[in-house]
Amino acid sequence: MIESSVTALAVALGAGYLLGSIPFGLLLTRLAGLGDIRAIGSGNIGATNVLRTGHKGLAAATLLLDALKGTLAVMAGSLLSGAPSLLGGGEPLLGAAAGGFGAFLGHLFPVWLGFKGGKGVATYIGVLLGLLAKLALLFCGIWLAVAFATRYSSLSALVAAALVPIAAYVWGGPLLAGVTVLMSLLLIWKHHPNIQRLLTGEETRIGGKAKG
């Protein structure tokens, strides 16, 4: 526990950022001898693009690790502020929220990759799991429903990100809602190329090959 609340928040945010900056998709594909994932498909470092290599196991591992770093960052922020783990629900503390938000920023803008990272879906889910688990379940449920209906991964994430902050406010209050709003806005912004392709009918469906 760090006595100064300002210091605790800064450390939680910084530690979360460094944890979130670990590019698991890039590391796993290189270890598997597949080269630089940024030169494949959409060029993204996340699980969806890893799946385009044809290695479902690597894609699943990337998804799990990208989510896990968000959850661990929340737990670390909680411990720094002197609180118990927030897994399972409850009102999130500011330190936990700072850690989770830091991890999300780290994934989107990793220092190791020139601040050019992923789109944050898995890490968002991991942060939600740490702050209030049923929000993570809600996000995944919405994602699966939209993906089943449309086969668009990007649209599924966008719809989930738009709806989750409403539930966050109802279930967790203003602090949780504020964190999810910030993450959702960043996630939507990172998906702006996908939004353009969705509008023009050029977006790649799940299981298809990335265009361009």
Secondary structure, DSSP 8 states (H G I E B T S, - for coil): --S-HHHHHHHHHHHHHHHHT--HHHHHHHHTT---GGGSTT---SHHHHHTTT-HHHHHHHHHHHHHHHHHHHHHHHHHTT----TT-S---HHHHHHHHHHHHHHHS-GGGTT-----HHHHHHHHHHH-HHHHHHHHHHHHHHHHHH--HHHHHHHHHHHHHHHHHHHH-HHHHHHHHHHHHHHHHHTHHHHHHHHHT----TTS----
